[in-house]
Amino acid sequence: MSARAAARLVSLGFPNVYRYQAGRADWFAAGFPREGTEAGMPRVADVAQRDVPTCRLDERVGDVRDRRPGAGSEPFVVVDGNRVVLGLVDAEALTGDPTTPVERVMQPDPVSFRPDVRIGETPQYFKKHGVRHTLVTTSDGVLVGLLRLPKTG
Amino acid sequence: MLTVIDRHDVRRLVEQGAQLVDVMSAREYDAEHIPRAISLPLKTLSRETAERIDPRRAIIVYCHDYQ
């Protein structure tokens, strides 16, 4: 649609036309501002836990295990130097040989939401995929936070 | 000239005075749009409706995604 509109504007004589091909979906997914009657609806980025424990791909299981916060049930997000998500290591994966590289025990394809997903859409997703938490990442794969399934009952 | 740009280019160009043009329907625009964008739905785009656009400034056109 934007290609046709841009071409039409060029045909009308506008000399300097750019096309933001990825569009507003990309803009919103990056967590950039929005306006409009539905702009204030709460999104997953608003409630995601931001201080998620992270580790690097080349760390050892024992090193990561030693710095688990609290009760030790927190998952660790495996990130690179730019905080791009590479995987997820849950508590159970950290119970093995302490010399094992994180790379060998991580889940390489964790479920993730984009920051602009509406909160009301998440319960159905959790139920459908049988997960209790998901990552929130930008469209570039950068970690925003962790979203947990609300406790019920 | 017609160049495909990313969101970082959009921010930079808007700061430099470019005009953002949302070409989705008015209903979609009303619900959510990028700040500073004006609504000019493709369905109504014509020489007359395009008179709202300043030809001396750069124009950035967008819709929902890679449509």
Backbone of each chain as ProteinMPNN parsed JSONL, in Angstrom:
{"seq_chain_A": "MSARAAARLVSLGFPNVYRYQAGRADWFAAGFPREGTEAGMPRVADVAQRDVPTCRLDERVGDVRDRRPGAGSEPFVVVDGNRVVLGLVDAEALTGDPTTPVERVMQPDPVSFRPDVRIGETPQYFKKHGVRHTLVTTSDGVLVGLLRLPKTG", "coords_chain_A": {"N_chain_A": [[0.823, -1.209, 0.0], [1.907, 1.255, 0.846], [3.843, 1.495, -1.071], [2.442, 1.93, -3.437], [1.182, 4.323, -2.798], [3.387, 5.987, -2.448], [4.501, 5.924, -5.011], [2.448, 7.114, -6.394], [2.463, 9.69, -5.335], [4.927, 10.553, -6.289], [4.313, 10.552, -8.979], [2.6, 12.645, -8.997], [4.227, 14.733, -8.856], [5.758, 15.274, -6.624], [8.947, 15.723, -5.384], [10.611, 14.47, -3.523], [10.321, 11.759, -2.06], [9.999, 9.356, 0.438], [9.87, 5.943, 1.515], [8.633, 4.3, 4.223], [8.96, 1.301, 4.68], [8.624, -0.849, 6.492], [6.736, 0.127, 8.186], [4.067, 1.149, 10.495], [3.775, -0.975, 12.225], [6.337, -1.878, 12.731], [7.378, 0.386, 13.919], [5.846, 0.66, 16.275], [6.447, -1.767, 17.466], [9.04, -1.354, 18.16], [8.776, 0.077, 20.383], [8.431, 2.763, 20.201], [6.867, 6.06, 20.418], [3.249, 6.493, 20.215], [0.183, 7.717, 18.816], [-3.35, 8.397, 19.095], [-6.753, 7.146, 19.393], [-6.603, 4.626, 20.547], [-4.153, 4.518, 21.594], [-3.495, 4.588, 24.251], [-3.962, 2.128, 25.354], [-3.036, -0.528, 27.519], [0.098, -2.189, 27.153], [2.262, -5.056, 26.65], [4.85, -4.269, 27.207], [4.524, -2.413, 29.171], [4.109, -3.761, 31.527], [6.007, -5.693, 31.766], [8.657, -7.415, 33.431], [11.573, -5.73, 34.021], [14.158, -5.999, 35.084], [15.601, -8.461, 34.389], [17.449, -11.425, 35.018], [20.48, -11.94, 33.279], [22.746, -13.688, 31.073], [25.821, -14.661, 29.429], [26.594, -16.246, 26.316], [28.956, -17.744, 26.394], [29.431, -18.318, 29.019], [29.748, -20.453, 31.968], [27.703, -23.069, 33.284], [27.918, -23.385, 36.083], [28.886, -20.895, 36.95], [26.803, -19.164, 36.314], [24.767, -20.263, 37.837], [25.68, -19.716, 40.385], [25.119, -17.058, 40.769], [22.409, -16.767, 40.906], [19.443, -15.052, 41.632], [17.453, -14.591, 44.628], [15.095, -17.148, 45.287], [16.053, -18.763, 43.378], [14.639, -19.647, 41.191], [14.376, -18.178, 38.99], [14.458, -17.632, 35.479], [17.287, -17.333, 33.256], [18.18, -14.998, 30.807], [19.802, -15.415, 27.807], [22.025, -13.31, 26.32], [23.576, -11.232, 23.77], [26.313, -8.895, 23.3], [24.892, -6.65, 22.608], [22.503, -6.886, 23.833], [20.801, -8.508, 22.423], [18.578, -11.162, 22.219], [19.581, -14.499, 22.627], [18.846, -16.881, 23.658], [17.283, -18.905, 26.261], [17.663, -19.834, 29.647], [16.448, -22.024, 31.894], [15.67, -22.714, 35.397], [15.957, -25.431, 35.894], [17.731, -26.259, 33.93], [20.07, -25.387, 34.941], [20.986, -27.126, 36.793], [22.823, -29.001, 36.176], [26.106, -30.281, 35.178], [28.611, -28.137, 36.302], [30.586, -27.173, 34.618], [29.625, -27.078, 32.103], [29.046, -25.309, 29.097], [26.833, -22.501, 28.802], [25.651, -22.305, 26.343], [25.147, -24.922, 25.619], [23.005, -25.769, 27.118], [20.941, -24.052, 26.885], [17.654, -22.908, 25.878], [17.054, -22.434, 22.589], [15.07, -21.112, 21.214], [13.149, -19.307, 22.527], [9.813, -18.291, 23.373], [8.504, -15.164, 22.358], [7.117, -11.897, 22.827], [6.205, -8.934, 21.044], [6.791, -5.551, 22.089], [4.474, -4.007, 21.807], [2.217, -5.549, 21.934], [-1.091, -6.024, 23.015], [-2.136, -6.207, 26.387], [-4.442, -7.585, 26.956], [-4.477, -9.57, 25.046], [-2.759, -11.536, 25.823], [-3.38, -13.683, 27.768], [-4.733, -15.732, 26.384], [-2.779, -16.524, 24.624], [-0.774, -17.539, 26.31], [-2.148, -19.735, 27.32], [-2.64, -21.232, 25.023], [-0.079, -21.949, 24.16], [0.965, -23.182, 26.337], [2.802, -22.074, 28.16], [4.447, -20.35, 30.902], [5.764, -18.048, 31.093], [6.98, -15.404, 28.98], [9.361, -13.884, 26.797], [9.887, -10.398, 26.182], [10.616, -8.681, 23.384], [12.216, -6.343, 21.155], [11.585, -5.591, 17.651], [14.043, -5.952, 16.586], [15.09, -7.89, 18.084], [16.093, -7.26, 20.564], [16.337, -7.455, 24.083], [13.618, -6.605, 26.113], [12.146, -7.26, 28.404], [10.645, -9.561, 30.782], [7.671, -11.368, 30.682], [5.217, -12.574, 32.799], [2.869, -15.202, 33.375], [-0.026, -14.277, 34.954], [-0.61, -15.077, 38.383], [-3.236, -17.131, 39.493], [-6.175, -17.643, 41.511]], "CA_chain_A": [[0.0, 0.0, 0.0], [2.754, 2.45, 0.902], [4.568, 1.588, -2.347], [1.531, 2.568, -4.406], [0.99, 5.718, -2.399], [4.619, 6.728, -2.725], [4.617, 6.066, -6.467], [1.426, 8.084, -6.815], [2.937, 11.033, -4.967], [5.981, 10.897, -7.254], [3.66, 10.863, -10.257], [1.941, 13.958, -8.857], [5.251, 15.771, -8.94], [6.526, 15.482, -5.379], [10.294, 15.306, -5.786], [11.45, 13.866, -2.477], [9.413, 10.849, -1.365], [10.601, 8.177, 1.059], [8.907, 4.916, 1.915], [8.948, 3.556, 5.45], [8.374, 0.045, 4.238], [8.236, -1.705, 7.628], [5.489, 0.709, 8.642], [3.809, 1.451, 11.896], [3.965, -2.186, 13.034], [7.742, -1.852, 13.134], [7.545, 1.55, 14.816], [5.259, 0.34, 17.577], [7.178, -2.898, 18.048], [10.289, -0.832, 18.719], [8.461, 0.796, 21.613], [8.399, 4.2, 19.939], [5.57, 6.634, 20.797], [2.102, 6.365, 19.329], [-0.931, 8.606, 19.106], [-4.629, 7.892, 18.613], [-7.732, 6.802, 20.424], [-6.242, 3.368, 21.2], [-2.729, 4.582, 21.936], [-3.289, 4.425, 25.686], [-4.261, 0.771, 25.835], [-1.817, -1.095, 28.084], [0.854, -3.151, 26.33], [3.1, -5.938, 27.465], [6.05, -3.547, 27.646], [4.192, -1.627, 30.364], [4.068, -4.601, 32.731], [7.097, -6.684, 31.754], [9.733, -7.252, 34.415], [12.73, -5.226, 33.263], [15.455, -6.419, 35.637], [15.688, -9.904, 34.184], [18.83, -11.907, 35.043], [21.003, -12.29, 31.961], [24.076, -14.292, 31.026], [26.406, -14.699, 28.086], [26.644, -17.555, 25.667], [30.18, -18.495, 26.706], [29.556, -18.563, 30.461], [29.549, -21.843, 32.393], [26.502, -23.29, 34.097], [28.221, -23.154, 37.491], [29.019, -19.452, 37.204], [25.468, -18.569, 36.256], [24.03, -20.795, 38.989], [26.155, -19.059, 41.607], [24.577, -15.702, 40.929], [20.941, -16.755, 40.83], [18.837, -14.236, 42.688], [16.306, -15.085, 45.39], [14.896, -18.58, 45.482], [16.748, -19.502, 42.339], [13.749, -20.184, 40.166], [14.339, -17.218, 37.886], [15.19, -17.989, 34.265], [18.28, -16.386, 32.763], [18.096, -14.746, 29.38], [21.12, -15.39, 27.185], [22.062, -12.158, 25.408], [24.905, -10.855, 23.273], [26.773, -7.599, 23.781], [23.891, -5.621, 22.305], [21.275, -7.352, 24.499], [19.953, -9.299, 21.535], [18.317, -12.459, 22.855], [20.081, -15.691, 21.933], [18.216, -18.069, 24.22], [16.771, -18.823, 27.628], [18.108, -20.934, 30.501], [15.585, -22.08, 33.071], [16.326, -23.18, 36.621], [16.272, -26.86, 35.777], [18.913, -26.408, 33.076], [21.256, -24.975, 35.698], [21.276, -28.121, 37.834], [23.771, -29.985, 35.669], [27.552, -30.123, 35.319], [28.926, -26.701, 36.35], [31.543, -26.755, 33.583], [28.946, -27.061, 30.804], [28.75, -23.956, 28.6], [25.42, -22.12, 28.711], [25.224, -22.571, 24.971], [24.727, -26.321, 25.486], [21.787, -26.071, 27.887], [19.899, -23.027, 26.702], [16.565, -23.084, 24.903], [17.444, -21.445, 21.573], [13.935, -20.474, 20.525], [12.108, -18.949, 23.491], [8.66, -17.513, 22.883], [8.628, -13.733, 22.688], [6.118, -10.926, 22.375], [6.672, -7.593, 20.736], [6.367, -4.663, 23.186], [3.192, -3.346, 21.577], [1.078, -6.477, 22.052], [-2.001, -5.589, 24.076], [-2.147, -7.131, 27.517], [-5.631, -8.428, 26.858], [-4.269, -10.656, 24.1], [-1.745, -12.483, 26.29], [-3.811, -14.914, 28.443], [-5.058, -16.761, 25.395], [-1.513, -17.012, 24.066], [-0.15, -18.387, 27.335], [-2.906, -20.981, 27.391], [-2.471, -21.974, 23.777], [1.279, -22.482, 24.03], [1.345, -23.907, 27.539], [3.977, -21.475, 28.809], [4.119, -19.525, 32.075], [6.396, -16.742, 30.889], [7.541, -15.168, 27.653], [10.215, -12.708, 26.71], [9.419, -9.272, 25.381], [11.774, -8.193, 22.625], [11.917, -5.445, 20.042], [11.638, -6.272, 16.36], [15.454, -6.245, 16.336], [15.489, -8.98, 18.968], [16.697, -6.75, 21.802], [15.547, -7.782, 25.272], [12.903, -5.556, 26.846], [11.83, -7.781, 29.73], [10.018, -10.881, 30.9], [6.256, -11.278, 31.027], [4.786, -13.805, 33.47], [1.452, -15.512, 33.456], [-0.498, -13.878, 36.283], [-1.043, -16.16, 39.261], [-4.676, -17.096, 39.749], [-6.631, -18.424, 42.658]], "C_chain_A": [[0.859, 1.263, 0.0], [3.541, 2.621, -0.396], [3.716, 2.301, -3.394], [1.335, 4.042, -4.079], [2.224, 6.553, -2.722], [4.777, 6.964, -4.23], [3.628, 7.102, -6.991], [1.883, 9.51, -6.51], [4.054, 11.488, -5.913], [5.35, 11.306, -8.583], [2.956, 12.216, -10.216], [2.96, 15.094, -8.783], [6.013, 16.051, -7.655], [7.931, 14.908, -5.584], [11.052, 14.462, -4.759], [10.593, 12.973, -1.574], [10.188, 9.64, -0.846], [9.488, 7.207, 1.432], [9.415, 4.201, 3.163], [8.272, 2.198, 5.296], [7.88, -0.819, 5.406], [7.018, -1.157, 8.365], [5.31, 0.841, 10.142], [3.958, 0.218, 12.787], [5.395, -2.226, 13.564], [7.987, -0.742, 14.143], [7.047, 1.223, 16.218], [6.023, -0.794, 18.261], [8.506, -2.455, 18.659], [10.047, -0.078, 20.021], [8.448, 2.301, 21.44], [6.991, 4.741, 20.24], [4.486, 6.431, 19.745], [1.055, 7.393, 19.736], [-2.206, 7.966, 18.574], [-5.514, 7.451, 19.751], [-7.387, 5.517, 21.169], [-4.789, 3.364, 21.669], [-2.471, 4.308, 23.414], [-3.573, 3.026, 26.214], [-2.976, 0.117, 26.34], [-1.215, -2.2, 27.214], [1.761, -3.983, 27.224], [4.356, -5.222, 27.97], [5.792, -2.756, 28.929], [4.282, -2.454, 31.642], [5.198, -5.625, 32.791], [8.126, -6.359, 32.835], [11.005, -6.873, 33.655], [14.07, -5.768, 33.768], [15.591, -7.945, 35.591], [17.154, -10.336, 34.279], [19.285, -12.33, 33.642], [22.361, -12.976, 32.098], [24.542, -14.322, 29.587], [26.51, -16.137, 27.6], [27.833, -18.397, 26.135], [30.394, -18.702, 28.209], [29.296, -20.038, 30.768], [28.324, -21.922, 33.305], [26.757, -22.968, 35.568], [28.302, -21.679, 37.837], [27.651, -18.769, 37.237], [24.663, -18.994, 37.486], [24.405, -20.049, 40.275], [25.587, -17.66, 41.799], [23.063, -15.643, 40.697], [20.373, -15.92, 41.965], [17.741, -14.99, 43.43], [16.286, -16.588, 45.544], [15.54, -19.422, 44.379], [15.875, -20.087, 41.267], [13.66, -19.285, 38.941], [15.044, -17.778, 36.646], [16.242, -16.926, 33.946], [18.086, -16.223, 31.261], [19.515, -14.65, 28.836], [21.126, -14.276, 26.135], [23.486, -11.945, 24.884], [25.256, -9.457, 23.796], [25.819, -6.451, 23.527], [22.534, -5.94, 22.919], [20.281, -7.997, 23.524], [19.823, -10.697, 22.138], [18.799, -13.614, 21.974], [19.415, -16.96, 22.454], [17.755, -17.818, 25.641], [17.256, -20.046, 28.402], [17.207, -20.952, 31.726], [16.313, -22.736, 34.239], [16.753, -24.636, 36.507], [17.543, -27.082, 34.953], [20.198, -26.065, 33.812], [21.64, -25.99, 36.785], [22.356, -29.106, 37.404], [25.225, -29.663, 35.956], [27.935, -28.636, 35.27], [29.89, -26.24, 35.259], [30.896, -26.679, 32.196], [28.707, -25.623, 30.341], [27.239, -23.721, 28.52], [24.846, -22.475, 27.345], [24.641, -23.981, 24.808], [23.398, -26.616, 26.182], [20.653, -25.08, 27.637], [18.828, -23.496, 25.719], [16.785, -22.033, 23.823], [16.296, -20.683, 20.932], [12.834, -20.08, 21.51], [11.007, -18.111, 22.847], [8.858, -16.051, 23.252], [7.451, -12.958, 22.122], [6.838, -9.668, 21.933], [6.108, -6.644, 21.81], [4.969, -4.079, 23.027], [1.997, -4.287, 21.632], [0.209, -6.036, 23.231], [-2.091, -6.654, 25.165], [-3.331, -8.088, 27.428], [-5.472, -9.612, 25.921], [-3.404, -11.774, 24.671], [-2.296, -13.746, 26.967], [-4.093, -16.062, 27.479], [-3.775, -17.372, 24.816], [-0.802, -17.942, 25.049], [-0.826, -19.756, 27.358], [-2.634, -21.851, 26.169], [-1.114, -22.66, 23.708], [1.78, -23.184, 25.284], [2.582, -23.372, 28.213], [3.521, -20.596, 29.973], [4.815, -18.163, 32.007], [6.894, -16.631, 29.459], [8.449, -13.952, 27.736], [9.482, -11.611, 25.946], [10.654, -8.702, 24.696], [11.307, -7.207, 21.557], [11.97, -6.231, 18.742], [13.071, -6.56, 15.934], [15.964, -7.361, 17.243], [16.115, -8.542, 20.278], [15.764, -6.994, 22.989], [14.928, -6.529, 25.893], [12.612, -6.033, 28.265], [11.199, -9.155, 29.656], [8.568, -10.682, 31.347], [5.812, -12.61, 31.617], [3.291, -13.959, 33.391], [0.982, -15.14, 34.854], [-0.946, -15.092, 37.092], [-2.527, -16.019, 39.529], [-4.989, -17.94, 40.979], [-5.826, -18.111, 43.863]], "O_chain_A": [[0.591, 2.213, -0.735], [3.871, 3.742, -0.784], [4.2, 3.157, -4.135], [1.325, 4.895, -4.966], [2.117, 7.679, -3.205], [5.137, 8.058, -4.664], [3.932, 7.864, -7.908], [1.711, 10.418, -7.323], [4.12, 12.658, -6.29], [5.779, 12.263, -9.226], [2.741, 12.852, -11.248], [2.596, 16.264, -8.663], [6.829, 16.972, -7.606], [8.078, 13.734, -5.921], [12.037, 13.808, -5.104], [10.193, 13.371, -0.48], [10.928, 8.99, -1.584], [8.337, 7.592, 1.634], [10.48, 3.583, 3.157], [7.142, 1.998, 5.741], [6.828, -1.45, 5.307], [6.345, -1.893, 9.087], [6.239, 0.675, 10.932], [4.239, 0.351, 13.978], [5.623, -2.572, 14.723], [8.727, -0.925, 15.11], [7.729, 1.473, 17.212], [6.219, -0.781, 19.476], [9.03, -3.104, 19.565], [10.991, 0.353, 20.683], [8.453, 3.039, 22.425], [6.034, 3.97, 20.31], [4.763, 6.227, 18.563], [1.05, 7.876, 20.868], [-2.153, 7.096, 17.705], [-5.097, 7.386, 20.908], [-7.827, 5.328, 22.303], [-4.265, 2.332, 22.087], [-1.389, 3.861, 23.796], [-3.433, 2.778, 27.412], [-1.941, 0.191, 25.677], [-1.922, -3.019, 26.629], [1.992, -3.657, 28.389], [4.862, -5.541, 29.046], [6.72, -2.463, 29.682], [4.506, -1.907, 32.722], [5.321, -6.35, 33.778], [8.421, -5.197, 33.113], [11.453, -7.597, 32.766], [14.999, -5.973, 32.987], [15.681, -8.613, 36.621], [18.019, -9.692, 33.687], [18.549, -13.0, 32.917], [23.033, -12.849, 33.122], [23.783, -14.051, 28.656], [26.512, -17.091, 28.378], [27.725, -19.617, 26.257], [31.438, -19.212, 28.619], [28.717, -20.77, 29.966], [27.971, -20.965, 33.994], [25.919, -22.352, 36.226], [27.838, -21.259, 38.897], [27.386, -17.911, 38.079], [23.967, -18.182, 38.095], [23.559, -19.79, 41.131], [25.59, -17.145, 42.918], [22.518, -14.6, 40.338], [20.775, -16.066, 43.119], [17.167, -15.936, 42.891], [17.288, -17.22, 45.876], [15.56, -20.65, 44.457], [16.322, -20.942, 40.502], [12.958, -19.594, 37.978], [16.13, -18.345, 36.767], [16.097, -15.763, 34.323], [17.857, -17.196, 30.541], [20.333, -13.887, 29.35], [20.339, -14.294, 25.189], [24.461, -12.413, 25.474], [24.551, -8.916, 24.648], [25.924, -5.398, 24.156], [21.529, -5.327, 22.56], [19.077, -8.024, 23.776], [20.812, -11.326, 22.513], [18.488, -13.705, 20.787], [19.416, -17.99, 21.781], [17.819, -16.703, 26.157], [17.26, -21.16, 27.877], [17.202, -20.003, 32.51], [17.424, -23.245, 34.091], [17.822, -25.009, 36.992], [18.331, -27.982, 35.243], [21.29, -26.411, 33.361], [22.524, -25.725, 37.6], [22.762, -29.959, 38.194], [25.541, -28.881, 36.853], [27.616, -27.951, 34.299], [30.001, -25.042, 35.002], [31.539, -26.266, 31.23], [28.215, -24.803, 31.116], [26.473, -24.633, 28.209], [23.694, -22.892, 27.226], [23.762, -24.209, 23.977], [22.74, -27.607, 25.867], [19.538, -25.262, 28.127], [19.063, -24.347, 24.862], [16.71, -20.84, 24.117], [16.517, -19.722, 20.195], [11.687, -20.491, 21.334], [11.24, -17.339, 21.916], [9.331, -15.743, 24.346], [6.876, -13.311, 21.092], [7.943, -9.375, 22.39], [5.05, -6.919, 22.376], [4.344, -3.697, 24.017], [0.868, -3.856, 21.398], [0.717, -5.717, 24.306], [-2.117, -7.851, 24.881], [-3.222, -9.261, 27.785], [-6.25, -10.564, 25.992], [-3.317, -12.849, 24.076], [-1.724, -14.817, 26.76], [-3.733, -17.211, 27.734], [-3.704, -18.573, 24.556], [-0.295, -18.997, 24.667], [-0.165, -20.793, 27.41], [-2.426, -23.059, 26.283], [-1.004, -23.801, 23.26], [2.888, -23.719, 25.3], [3.348, -24.145, 28.788], [2.372, -20.158, 30.028], [4.493, -17.249, 32.766], [7.192, -17.634, 28.81], [8.319, -13.111, 28.625], [8.57, -11.881, 25.165], [11.612, -8.293, 25.351], [10.158, -7.238, 21.119], [12.355, -7.4, 18.732], [13.289, -7.34, 15.007], [17.135, -7.733, 17.177], [16.619, -9.377, 21.028], [14.558, -6.766, 22.903], [15.611, -5.54, 26.16], [12.812, -5.287, 29.224], [11.215, -9.819, 28.619], [8.289, -9.922, 32.274], [6.009, -13.658, 31.003], [2.544, -12.982, 33.346], [1.529, -15.632, 35.841], [-1.574, -16.01, 36.566], [-3.021, -14.916, 39.764], [-4.217, -18.795, 41.414], [-6.066, -18.676, 44.93]]}, "seq_chain_B": "MLTVIDRHDVRRLVEQGAQLVDVMSAREYDAEHIPRAISLPLKTLSRETAERIDPRRAIIVYCHDYQ", "coords_chain_B": {"N_chain_B": [[12.451, 10.925, -6.585], [12.592, 7.865, -4.825], [13.014, 6.281, -1.942], [13.607, 3.536, 0.185], [13.335, 3.455, 3.653], [14.426, 3.044, 7.126], [13.207, 2.873, 10.587], [14.872, 4.477, 12.081], [15.893, 6.267, 10.274], [13.486, 7.515, 9.718], [12.935, 8.913, 12.105], [15.092, 10.695, 12.131], [14.745, 12.137, 9.751], [12.231, 13.289, 10.154], [12.789, 14.96, 12.261], [14.297, 16.72, 10.864], [12.417, 17.987, 9.425], [10.806, 16.583, 7.657], [7.697, 15.347, 6.253], [5.357, 13.168, 7.626], [3.315, 10.702, 6.278], [0.44, 8.966, 6.674], [-1.063, 6.341, 5.078], [-3.132, 4.642, 5.459], [-6.557, 3.665, 6.228], [-8.886, 6.181, 7.411], [-10.07, 5.393, 9.759], [-8.264, 3.527, 10.814], [-6.08, 5.188, 11.142], [-7.094, 6.989, 13.053], [-7.29, 5.307, 15.251], [-4.631, 4.463, 15.86], [-1.496, 5.927, 15.298], [1.662, 7.104, 14.028], [3.31, 9.632, 15.839], [2.957, 13.012, 14.76], [2.228, 12.35, 12.205], [0.235, 12.822, 9.265], [-3.05, 12.127, 8.035], [-3.683, 10.561, 5.044], [-5.46, 8.796, 3.279], [-4.886, 6.068, 1.038], [-6.982, 5.415, -0.613], [-8.257, 7.792, -1.074], [-6.389, 9.348, -2.212], [-5.352, 11.887, -4.295], [-4.743, 14.416, -6.799], [-5.956, 16.642, -5.733], [-6.414, 16.076, -2.963], [-3.81, 15.754, -2.197], [-2.861, 18.256, -2.03], [-2.575, 19.107, 0.498], [-0.059, 18.527, 1.253], [3.228, 19.698, 1.634], [5.194, 20.504, -1.026], [7.807, 21.266, -0.917], [9.079, 20.085, 1.127], [10.511, 17.016, 2.396], [8.849, 13.836, 2.051], [7.484, 11.196, 3.889], [6.133, 8.125, 3.469], [3.905, 5.772, 4.913], [2.406, 2.58, 5.81], [0.68, -0.125, 7.394], [2.483, -2.388, 7.539], [4.744, -4.379, 5.669], [3.096, -4.112, 3.361]], "CA_chain_B": [[13.292, 9.976, -5.854], [11.833, 7.022, -3.907], [13.988, 5.496, -1.191], [13.083, 2.811, 1.334], [14.095, 3.831, 4.849], [14.026, 2.348, 8.354], [12.612, 3.765, 11.59], [15.864, 5.458, 12.541], [15.863, 7.315, 9.244], [12.231, 8.264, 9.885], [13.109, 9.873, 13.218], [16.056, 11.73, 11.737], [14.164, 12.987, 8.702], [11.139, 14.092, 10.736], [13.442, 16.034, 13.016], [14.803, 17.683, 9.883], [11.303, 18.673, 8.784], [10.041, 15.761, 6.715], [6.288, 15.137, 6.569], [4.954, 11.754, 7.706], [1.993, 10.533, 5.695], [-0.192, 7.676, 6.942], [-1.963, 6.131, 3.938], [-4.187, 3.679, 5.807], [-7.881, 4.281, 6.315], [-9.029, 7.174, 8.481], [-10.395, 4.668, 10.997], [-7.005, 2.978, 11.347], [-5.281, 6.328, 11.591], [-7.66, 7.502, 14.305], [-6.996, 4.37, 16.345], [-3.208, 4.545, 16.218], [-0.588, 6.378, 14.25], [2.953, 7.634, 14.475], [3.182, 11.062, 16.134], [3.205, 14.017, 13.718], [1.766, 11.901, 10.888], [-1.07, 13.267, 8.794], [-3.799, 11.049, 7.392], [-4.027, 10.735, 3.636], [-5.713, 7.409, 2.853], [-4.605, 5.765, -0.371], [-8.255, 5.4, -1.353], [-8.688, 9.149, -1.42], [-5.221, 10.107, -2.678], [-5.539, 12.487, -5.615], [-4.05, 15.704, -6.904], [-6.615, 17.598, -4.841], [-6.153, 15.787, -1.54], [-2.374, 15.885, -1.955], [-2.5, 19.672, -1.865], [-2.245, 19.324, 1.924], [1.359, 18.222, 1.464], [4.151, 20.744, 1.191], [6.12, 19.881, -1.978], [9.196, 21.689, -0.676], [9.635, 19.245, 2.194], [10.533, 15.575, 2.139], [7.634, 13.114, 2.423], [7.676, 9.786, 4.267], [4.864, 7.418, 3.384], [3.896, 4.465, 5.577], [1.133, 1.93, 6.12], [0.829, -0.945, 8.602], [3.759, -3.099, 7.487], [5.284, -4.542, 4.326], [2.025, -4.328, 2.383]], "C_chain_B": [[12.426, 9.172, -4.883], [12.797, 6.067, -3.221], [13.3, 4.809, -0.028], [13.975, 3.111, 2.542], [13.605, 3.028, 6.053], [13.571, 3.371, 9.403], [13.6, 4.818, 12.105], [15.967, 6.614, 11.543], [14.612, 8.177, 9.398], [12.404, 9.325, 10.965], [14.002, 11.037, 12.791], [15.428, 12.691, 10.729], [13.03, 13.858, 9.244], [11.726, 15.244, 11.549], [13.956, 17.124, 12.085], [13.679, 18.357, 9.099], [10.495, 17.864, 7.8], [8.607, 15.584, 7.204], [5.97, 13.645, 6.556], [3.526, 11.634, 7.189], [1.52, 9.097, 5.912], [-1.228, 7.444, 5.853], [-3.007, 5.043, 4.197], [-5.532, 4.41, 5.908], [-7.92, 5.282, 7.472], [-9.325, 6.488, 9.81], [-9.13, 4.102, 11.64], [-6.106, 4.087, 11.87], [-5.794, 6.846, 12.934], [-7.306, 6.603, 15.493], [-5.539, 4.505, 16.802], [-2.39, 5.025, 15.024], [0.709, 6.897, 14.855], [2.799, 9.135, 14.726], [3.673, 11.937, 14.971], [2.736, 13.583, 12.333], [0.439, 12.576, 10.551], [-1.743, 12.097, 8.089], [-4.118, 11.42, 5.954], [-4.256, 9.331, 3.052], [-5.473, 7.21, 1.36], [-5.874, 5.838, -1.203], [-8.684, 6.789, -1.807], [-7.534, 9.988, -1.987], [-5.422, 10.588, -4.119], [-4.755, 13.799, -5.654], [-4.635, 16.715, -5.912], [-6.272, 17.334, -3.373], [-4.671, 15.957, -1.202], [-1.935, 17.336, -1.805], [-2.184, 20.013, -0.408], [-0.744, 19.141, 2.178], [2.221, 19.337, 0.881], [5.196, 20.127, 0.256], [7.581, 20.259, -1.745], [9.868, 20.847, 0.397], [9.597, 17.769, 1.796], [9.248, 14.934, 2.667], [8.015, 11.67, 2.765], [6.316, 9.122, 4.298], [4.96, 6.1, 4.141], [2.478, 3.917, 5.65], [1.378, 1.005, 7.31], [2.164, -1.68, 8.632], [4.152, -3.252, 6.019], [4.222, -4.768, 3.252], [2.338, -3.576, 1.097]], "O_chain_B": [[11.6, 9.755, -4.181], [13.331, 5.153, -3.849], [12.498, 5.426, 0.673], [15.201, 3.03, 2.463], [12.536, 2.418, 6.023], [13.552, 4.574, 9.145], [13.203, 5.91, 12.511], [16.109, 7.776, 11.923], [14.656, 9.397, 9.233], [12.06, 10.49, 10.765], [13.703, 12.201, 13.055], [15.568, 13.908, 10.848], [12.882, 15.014, 8.849], [11.213, 16.362, 11.52], [14.041, 18.293, 12.461], [13.931, 19.187, 8.226], [9.585, 18.397, 7.164], [8.33, 15.66, 8.401], [6.278, 12.946, 5.59], [2.639, 12.376, 7.611], [2.114, 8.145, 5.405], [-2.162, 8.232, 5.701], [-3.68, 4.582, 3.275], [-5.615, 5.62, 5.697], [-7.096, 5.233, 8.385], [-8.883, 6.947, 10.863], [-8.947, 4.188, 12.855], [-5.455, 3.943, 12.905], [-5.008, 7.11, 13.844], [-7.054, 7.086, 16.597], [-5.264, 4.644, 17.994], [-2.582, 4.576, 13.894], [0.808, 7.098, 16.065], [2.214, 9.838, 13.902], [4.662, 11.63, 14.305], [2.831, 14.357, 11.381], [-0.371, 12.862, 11.432], [-1.073, 11.185, 7.606], [-4.736, 12.448, 5.679], [-3.37, 8.757, 2.419], [-5.809, 8.061, 0.537], [-5.849, 6.269, -2.356], [-9.389, 6.937, -2.806], [-7.685, 11.189, -2.214], [-5.634, 9.791, -5.032], [-4.179, 14.224, -4.652], [-3.916, 17.529, -5.332], [-5.891, 18.245, -2.638], [-4.319, 16.265, -0.064], [-0.777, 17.612, -1.49], [-1.605, 21.058, -0.112], [-0.233, 19.562, 3.215], [1.97, 19.84, -0.214], [6.004, 19.309, 0.698], [8.485, 19.643, -2.311], [11.088, 20.893, 0.556], [8.778, 17.339, 0.985], [8.64, 15.433, 3.614], [8.761, 11.016, 2.036], [5.445, 9.518, 5.072], [5.959, 5.389, 4.038], [1.495, 4.652, 5.568], [2.209, 1.32, 8.161], [2.894, -1.611, 9.62], [3.915, -2.35, 5.216], [4.443, -5.547, 2.325], [1.558, -3.629, 0.146]]}, "name": "protein", "num_of_chains": 2, "seq": "MSARAAARLVSLGFPNVYRYQAGRADWFAAGFPREGTEAGMPRVADVAQRDVPTCRLDERVGDVRDRRPGAGSEPFVVVDGNRVVLGLVDAEALTGDPTTPVERVMQPDPVSFRPDVRIGETPQYFKKHGVRHTLVTTSDGVLVGLLRLPKTGMLTVIDRHDVRRLVEQGAQLVDVMSAREYDAEHIPRAISLPLKTLSRETAERIDPRRAIIVYCHDYQ"}
